[in-house]
Amino acid sequence: MEEYPEYLKGRGAQINPPNPYLKGDYDTQAEDGLDEALVPDPKTEFIPEHPKKIINKVTSPDVPMDYSINPYQGCEHGCVYCYARNAHTYWGYSAGLDFERKIIYKPEAPKLLKEAFEKKSWKAHPIMLSGNTDCYQPGERNFKLTRGLLEVFLQYKNPVGIVTKNSLILRDLDILCELAKENLVHVFLSVTTLEPELRRLMEPRTATGQKRVEVIRQLSAAGVPTGALLGPIIPGLNNHEIPKLVKTVADAGASAVGYTFIRLNGQIKEIFEHWLRETYPDRADKVLNQIRASHGGKLNDSEYGRRMRGEGEIAESISRLFKLAKKQHMADRAMPAYNLEAFRRPGDGQLSLF
């Protein structure tokens, strides 16, 4: 396992756990026998991938949509708790620093989406961007894959949902407004904390909490249905912020709000615990014990439904606090229903009029 003597600024994970699917691992010892280790290049590497299809069927009952698209695998945002880290091992990389430094992108994503919509078997159905890693992560500024996908969604008038924590989404406000006119889009900003230092350490390459709130404000003012996802809620780190978070996103115009409880699946528990002991050593044991108390004595619970909310006294107190804040600030708000009647194939010509 790769470890570094100094804290890596701008990265969430501080270790690279070995990939459990690889029989061997790279030797970081210098070939000439010197004591110096060969520290991997800390710069981000972008790796193209060419799948045959781009729409994924979602089987998890914890996810509100049945289909998703991931134009990127891996994420430079570097959120240390990210559940998607484990998926990077299937590509032959580590769930730790590799997840943040080796970004797989799919240059033909918009083309593949258009091909999927052209198939007669496709019926209008909401698709989520992204089910795994952020579709507006830093690389999107150059690759513009998400914008290309949104252009296809608009062309075929198929509903799309977006979850992000990057203000880059405002670049595509023109397309989002066009989609919103026909109730074809929902946007959710993931807002974890409003405390700058916690955000900087836990989500190093994301927009600040205040900036995300401003994105909610701008999108909502423009008529784009926008909500907030608070989470993950981590007892001992950000659970005390729930009332303030709900009020803040409500004041910004959010149409909906939800939350998730921290779950440290697979290698995430090792990555998160190492990060926690490095950054908050004085409260590490308390935080970990509270997480265990909410997951039946473990750092992770894989049971559908329960894994996203936790159980026990601590999880229940968080649930009550959230419900109270939501009732106080957002009792009568909701996202509009998706429009499933507008879908059309441009090539159908005059038939689309009937």
C-alpha positions, 0 to 999 in steps of 0.5 A: 500500500502506497503511503506518503510522509507528508499530507497530500494537499488537494487530494482526499485519500492519502493512501493507495490500498492494493487492488483486491482483484490483482494477483500482483502489485507494482513494486515502488522500491527503486531498481538500484536498491536505494532506500528511496521509494518511487513515488507515483506522479501526483498529476491527474491522468486522463484515460479514454475508454470506448464502451459499446453502450452508455446507458446503465440499468440501475438495480439498487432500490436506494436510487430513485432512477432506473437508468444512469450514464457515467461519462467519467469513471474516477473523480478528481473531486477527491471526496474521501467518503465516496462510495464510487471509489470501489468501482475503480478496482474493476478497472485495475486501479486502486480505490484510493489515490488512483480514483482521483488521479486516473480518470477514465473518460468516454469520448463517444458518450453523446454519440452512444446516447443518440444511438440508444434513443434511435432504437425503437425499443427505447421508451421515454424514461428519466436517466441520471447523470451520474450514478457513480462519479460527478459528471461536472468534475474538473475534466468536464471543462475541457472534454464537455461530455456532459454538455454533449449529453445534455444536447442529445437529451434536449434534441430527443426531449428525454428527461434527465436528472443531474447530481453534482457538487461543482459550479461548472454546471452553470456553464450549461444554464442555456440547455438546462433552461430549455429542458426545464421549459418542458419539465425534462430536468431535475438538478440536485446539488450535493451539499455536505458542509458549510464549514470551509476547513472541513470541506477543504480536507474532506472534498478537496477539489469541489466547489465550496459549500457557499458556492453550491448554495449560490448555484442552487439560487441561480438555477432556481431563479432561472426556472430550473427545478433544483434541490439539495442532497445533504450528505453524507451526514457523518456523526461527529463531523457535520451532523450538527449542521443539518438545521443550518444546511436545510434553512440555507438551501431553502432560502436559496430556493431549493425545491426539495431536500434529502440526506444520506448517512455515511456508509463506508463500503469495501475499501472506503472504510480503510481510506476514510479511517486513515484520512480521519486519523490524519486530519482529526486525530482528536475525534477519530475514535468518537466518529468511528464509534458513532458510525459503528453504532449506526451500522450494527457495530460495523463501519458499513451496512450493505442492507438496501434502504437501511444502509443509506439511513443507518439505525439506532439512537444516533441515526434516529436522532439525525433523522428527527433533526432533519425532518424537523428542519424540513418541516420548518423550512420546506414543508410545501415544496416538491420537484415537478413531475418529469414530462414523459410525453415529449420524447421524439425522434427527430428523424421521424419527420411529420409522424412526430406531429401525430 
